[in-house]
Structure formats: structure tokens, C-alpha cells
């Protein structure tokens, strides 16, 4: 199973080089759904990937489903509203838990108080994930997928396109839209299919997608567990645009982030980054990660 995680492609395009390093020969399937209405603006992507591309057009297919399956469309709209409400409560609980953790950290409280405070944050994350799982179960029960219907037809066509491809490229864009499309069409990436992914695409490959932005237009927003990913990449929290979106000069804040996801490596995916996972799915020695001290280390240092 060969997988390469890349940094953002806006200022430095490395996807073509990554594909060539994998020795890919044959058509490359692309998932560009995160770019929503710009999904079909693929001239530059085709050029970078070498031209022999098969665009799966998941965003276009998703709107086809919503138009032709009104029952699913209604259930999907209800799910979106319930998810938004859940996110509002989660963010409120999360902010309170993180405020406590930061306050104890500043005070240097001792007595393992910070560890306990971070565990409270993890509890809030687990609570949200469990409630989201319930929402998905309700959606599946309310609008079960008919394999003979429009969704089943699209799923079959997508699976055939993937089966006939030599590699898969997952691009960036809006990660929420990308995740919805991947789930709707039950995307399953064969282990033997090489994958190159960046930005939202890299996040979608992980077990859980974490949103973050310390320099947002409305100020810093706390990192939040947004949804499940495909799980092809394990033990990793993907952090694209890390230099631009994280306060890497604030090791105390970064330390809480790293502790919170301590069982996973918080991997920085900046411009020019190319990380090919090992055959066992492990990170290579040069991968840059946040350490529990809040500083940036490569994997050689992190494993000492």
C-alpha cells in the first residue's frame, strides 16, 4: 500500500513528481469534490498529473443524487441541520475544556492537573464522535441506500473507474464537502492502488479529520474533531498549511494540541512537503511532527 501525503499545491506543485516517484503507469483517477462548483476546472491538475486522468466528479454526482432522490435529499438536509446543532454544542463544551487546560498550564498547577484537564478535552472529543455516529446511523435508517437506485448506480460506476486506474489523486478544497461525497458514494480505496493526496485530500485519508486555524479571519479557533476519515492513513492527524494556520511560535498552545492527540502524530504538511508512508503505514524519519513539548521535531527525534 503506497501513499504519499503532500503539502499544499497552490504555490509549489509536487504531485506530478510524487506520482513519478511511485512509478505509476496508466490512468490516474482524481477526486476533486472539495473544490465544489470548480470541480471541473481541471486543466492545471491534468497538466501536473500528466494528462491521463479520470475525474470521478463526486460533487457533480452528489447533486445528481439530490435532484433525483428527493427522499435522500430531505434526509440529508435534516442531517446537516442536526450536525450543525451538534457542532455548536461541541464547540461550546470544547472551548470550556480547553480554557481550563490553558489556565492550568499557565499556572503550572502540578498534581497532574494538566494531564487531567487534557483528558477532559479528549472526553469532549469522544462525546462528539459518539453523537455524530448516532446521527449517521439515523441518516442510514431514514434513507437506506437502494443499490438499484441512483446512488447505487453512481457507486458502481465509480468503483469501476477506480478498478481500472493505476493511481488515485485526492486534491484539496472544502474538507466537509469532500468527506460528504466520499461517504455518500462509499469510496473504498484498494490497498494496492497508489494514492497521492494533499490538503483536504490528505486529511480525508486519516482516521479522524481535525479542523484548526490559529490565524482565522475572526481570530483563533480551537482545533476540533470534525468527522471520520477513510482510515487509510493511521496514527496521524494531518495538519496542512501548518506554518500559516498554527501558532508554531507558541509552544505552550502547541503542546496542548499534541497532548490531546497524543496517541497520534500531529504531522505538519507545509509547502514542498512530500511524505511517503512505509509499507507498514508508518511515517518516515524525516516527517515533521509536533512533540509533546510543543516544538516541531522530525520523527527521528520524536521516537527517542
N, C-alpha and C positions, 0 to 999 in steps of 0.2 A: 504494500500500500504506500504509494509515493504521494506526498502532499507538500506543497510549498506555500508558505504564508509570506505575503509581500507587504511592503509599506504602500502608502497611497500612491496612485499613479498620475496624479494631476501635474506634478512638476518634474517627476522623474519616472519614465516608463521602463519597467524592468520585466513586465510579464512575458514579452517575447523571448528575452534571454532565459528566463526561468523555464519556459516550455522547451527551448532548445537544449537546455541542460538535462532535461528528462528524456531526451531522445525521442520525442513524440513524432510519429509519422502517421498522418491521416487527419481526418476532420476533427476539429475542436468544437465541442458543444459549449455554448455560453448561456449563463443565466444573468440577465441584465435587469431583472424586475425592480431592483432597488431604485432605478432611475425613473420609474413610473412612466409618465407620459413621454419621456425622452428615451424610452426603452429601445426604440427602433433607430435612434441616431447612432449608428454603429460603424460609420466609415473609419473613424480613428481606431476603434477597437479592432476592426478587421485588419487594418494595416499593421498594427502592433503584433497581432497574433499570427500573421502570415497569410490571411485571406481565406483559408479553407475552414470556414466556420459554419456552425449550425446553431442559429439563435433559437432558443426554446420559447421565447416570448411569453413568459409566465404571467406578466402583468396584463398583456393583451388577452390571454386565455382566461384570466381571472374575471375580467369584465364581461367576457363572453358567457361565463357561468352565471354571473349576476343578472345578466339580461335574459337568459334562457331558463333559469331555475329560480322562480320567484320565492319558493319556499325556503331554499337555502339562503337567498338574498335577505329575506326577512330575519332568519335566524342569525345570519352573520351580522346584521345591523344591531340586533339585540345583544349579541356577544360583545360587539365593540363598545356599546354603551355601558355594559356591566364591567368590562375590562377597565374602561376609563374611571368608573367609580371605584373599583378596587385599587387602581393606581393612586388615586387621590388619598385613600385611607393609608395605603402602604407608605407613601411619601411622608405623610404626617407622622406616622409611627417611626419611620426611619430617621427623620430629622431629629426627633426627640432622643432616640437611642444614640445617635452619633454625637449630638451635643453633649450628652453625658460622658461619652468616651473622650472627646476632645478636652472637656473640662478636667477630667481626672488625669489625663495625660499632661496638661499644663501644670497641674498642681503637683505632679509626681507623687501621687497618693500612696503608692506602696500597697502592701497587703494583697497583692494580686488583683487589685481593684480594676486596673485597666483590662486585664485578661477577661475578667467577668463582664466588664462593660462591652467589650468586643463580642463576647458570646451572646449578649443580649441583641446586638445588631444582627448576628447570624441567625438568631431565633426569629427576628422580624423577617429576614430574607426567606427563611424556611416557611414561615407562615404564609407569606405572599405566594411562594411557589406552590404550596398545597392548595390555596384558594384558586389560583389560576388553573391548576389541574382540574379542579371541580368545574370551573367554567367551561373548559374544553370538553369534559365529559357530558355536561348539559347540552352543549352545542351538538355533539355527536349523537346524543339521544333525540334531540329535537329535529335535526335534519340529517338523518343517516344517509350515507353515500350509496347511491344506486350505481353499481358498476356498469349497468347498461345505459345510464343516463349521460348527460353532457360532461359531468365531471369524470366519470369512468372512461369516456371516450378520450378526453384530453390526457388522462393519466396513461392510457395505453399508448398513445402517440408519443408522449414524452419518454416513456420507458424504452420504446423502440429507437428513438433518436439517440438516447444515451447509450444503448447497447451497441449502436453502430459507430460510436465515436471513439477516437483514440485518446482523448483527454477532455477535461472539463475546466472551464474558467468561470469563477464567480466574481462579479465585479462589485463595486460599492453602491452608494446611494442611500436611500432610506431603509434602515435595517428592519423596521417594523413591517413595511410593505414586503420586503424580501422574505421575511420569516412567514408571513401570512401566505404568500404564494407557495413557498416550499411545503408548508403543511397542507394546504388545500390539495395540492397535486401529489402528496405523499412521496416526495422526492427521496429516493434511496440511491445513494452513490455506490456502485460496485467497488469493493475493496481494490480490485485490480486496475481500476480506472485512475490514472494520474490526475491530480487536481492542483490548480494554481488559483489562489484566492487572495483578495486584498480588501481592505477597509470593511464595509458591511459584510462582504462575502467571507472574509476571514473570521469575523465574529460569528457568522451563521454556522460555521463548521464546528464550533466548540459545543460543550455540553450545556452551558448557560451563557446567555448574552448579557453583558453588563454595560449599561449606558453611563457615560461620565462626561463632565465638562466643567473644569475649574475656571474657565475664562469665557463663559457663555455671555450672550448679549444682555442678559438680565442678572449677571453676576454668577458666582459659583453655584453649581447644583451638585448635590451629593450623588456619588455613584450608586446606581440602583440595578438590581437584578431584574431584567425586563422580561425575558422569556427563555424557553428551552431552545437550544440549537440542534443541529443534526447529530452531534456527538462523534463525528469522525475524528476530531482532534480532542484528546482527553487531557485532563490535568492542566488546562491552560485557560486563563482569562485574557482574551485578545484586546489590546489597547491601541487601536490605530490613532495616528496623529498625536502620539503621546506628548511630544515636545510642545505642541500648540494647545493641547487640551488639559494637560496636567500641570500642577504646580510642582515641578520636579525640584525646584529650589526650596521647597517646604518639606523637609524630610519627616517632620512630625506627622503631617497630614498623610503623606505617602505611606508612612509606617502603619497607620491605622488601616489604610486600604489593603496593604499587603497582609497584615494580620487577619483581617476579615476574611480573605480568601486564601488563608494560609495553606490549605491542602492543595491549592492550585498555584501555578506560577503566573504572576501578572506580567505578560510579555509585551514589551514595547515594540510597536510596529511603526517606525518612522520612515520618512522618505529614504529610498535606497535600500531598505531592509529586505533581505531575502533569507528565509529560514526554511530549509528542507528538513522535515522531521525524519528521525531514524526509522528503520524498519519496524521497530517496536513502538513507534509513535512518539518517542522521546525527543526532547529538544536537543539541538546540537550545542557544543560547548560555547560557541560564540553568541548565542541568543541573549539578548539584554532583558533583564527582569528586575522588578522591584524587590529588594530584600526586606526582611523584617525590620531592618534599621531605617527603612525609608529611602535608602540610597539605591542608585542604579548599579547593578552588577551584571557580569556575564555569568553563564551557567557554571563555568569553572569555579568561580568564587562562591556562587550560591550553594554549591553542593559540598563545600568544605565544611 
